[in-house]
Amino acid sequence: MKSAVIVFPGSNCDRDIAVALEQVTGRKPAMVWHKDTELPEGTDFIALPGGFSYGDYLRSGAMAARSPIMQAVKDATARGVPLIGICNGFQVLTEAGLLPGALMRNAGLSFVCRPVPLKVENSQSLFTSAYDSGETVVFPVAHHDGNYQADQDTLDRLEDEGRVAFRYLDEVNGSARRIAGILNDAGNVLGLMPHPERVVEPAHGSIDGRRLFEGLLESVA
Amino acid sequence: MKARVFVTLKPGVLDPQGKAIHHALEGLGFSGVNDVRAGKLIELDLADGIVDSDIEDMCRKLLANTVIENFRIERLENA
């Protein structure tokens, strides 16, 4: 798997995702600067990392979503290349229009930083094939703007089409229907607020996130 | 020429910041505030020849997230 990690000014989980990808795939991902306009030849997986791109100016992810590399990212996903956006990466995806809805300030206004239990709602996707449907996993969250909102029709459509990939078991940030992660209609783009890349080796205290990357590797390879 | 863009949350969209401001006002003893909604004011200093539709384009493409926000443009002709 030839993966690319997009790096924005203010990204801070780019190294975490790179290490996770290298551990699972055995291959170092290309680190692609936001000002680049092309992805490396043969890129077959793209990650938008967590962090605080552009200091969350205007709206979280708003600036990054309009940066030069994003056209190449959009073109690649339109060709079916899988893309994961984690935390700030999820915010960038909604701002870029690659996923519906928006991520707003947490309902409790506090920055939330702790491990949270999640239900795997759909184990048929490229990203979740190594999990069982209904299984509970624990990923850490670390965000201020993770309150997922969309209109009722969009929420109903996400539910009906099996595009809610992960759901919080408990109330975390006010998200509509406790949505933690969603897929696009083609199923090759996943955005989620919790951090699977932070639970991939025993020293992290859990390896619940590792199977996401293992499942993906199996799907892509 | 200057213009002001007011970006506000759409009606019905939960505004946690507005709620917190509301609570703080009540805590300070200001009664009679029914609701508070917080938004953004963006001031643009524009070259001659920029027309309303250009500013609307800026709003749709960047200044507002039209999934959750409305915008209103106010031109200040003599500024």
Interface residues (C-beta under 8 A of the other chain):
Chain A: L58 R59 A62 R66 T94 E95 P100 G101 A102 M104 R105 N106 A107 G108 L109 N147 Q149 A150 G174
Chain B: V13 L14 P16 Q17 A20 K61 L62 L63 N65 V67 I68
